[in-house]
Amino acid sequence: MINLYGLELTKLEELMISYGQKRYRATQLFTWLYEKKARSFDEMSDVSKSFREVLNKDFCLELPKLYRRQDSKDGTIKILLELNDGSKVETALMPYRYGNAICVSSQVGCNMACAFCASGLLKKKRNLEVSEIVGQVLVMNSILEEKNEKVTHIVVMGTGEPFDNYDNVLDFIRIMNHPKGMAIGARHITVSTCGLIPGIMRYAHEGLQINLAISLHAPNDEIRNKIMPISKGYPLPKLMEAVKYYEKEANRRVTFEYIMLKGVNDSLECAKELVKLIKGTLAYVNLIPYNPVDENSFLRSDDKTVHAFFSYLLQHGVNTTIRKEFGNDIDAACGQLRAKDQHEKGN
Ligand code: SF4
């Protein structure tokens, strides 16, 4: 059975045509799925009964199951979803002043092995299907419906490396961004990569106005090799060339994410190197206070150090922000809820 949540509009059109239907049938189904929020084919009253029978026979509308939920006092919601094969994925919702931002996962586990990351502790089991990424947004929306709210911003920054599941992530984005789909503006969607250069080069030509964030986390390869093994295959000089290429081709600036790790990458010397490294790009830097996890020994930089680093970058002309923190009273770090669940179950 084909899960209709897994098909972006042009693929759905092709499929409908192969079923002897007119092209517009796809748009009609899309509207039912995402605008009218139908959860069964029988609700689709302007689709003929005979075609609804075909839909019921060959297609399904399947969403991941809500398995576990944590609510923070600050409004952050973390959910663990169970997929068809029993795998679990984690999704988080952060309530910003400007809207509700969801952080979705793109893979079950992750092979990038960033040393500070709870998600990377669980090796990649498989890529998520398009419907499983879409499902994270739809399940979160059904939770938000209780208070008449919805997801307004998306970051693909949860478990997994999005460019290691490129095609599915892009189809997911097309569904989210399409006016007949979830109609979430391109500028409200961000994909975050740890630096897979082939993905960045390809993304430069998608013609989308989606934001790109790069997890940098170090100002030189010596430090980066220790905390992000990806750097050995795609060293910083090459990554910077790719960023400049992207900025030129896509006419968009990137954001560099930089997790502040005590005594590792947070010295003023590092700030100085960082300014030098990103010179010539239009990038913003987003400093992220670290959420320590039990499974490694990294510590959070103290506030004074973070502010000194922040001020240095600003004084040297780099647009810099410090990320607002959410969910400190729940398992705030990415992948922590899933890791905890596995630990509790001893698997
Ligand atoms: S930080 Fe991202 S890319 Fe690195 S291991 Fe964690 S999930 Fe994977």
Residues whose N, C-alpha, C, O or C-beta is under 5 A from the ligand:
A	BS01	SF4	C110 M112 A113 C114 C117 S119 G120 G158 T159 G160 E161 C194
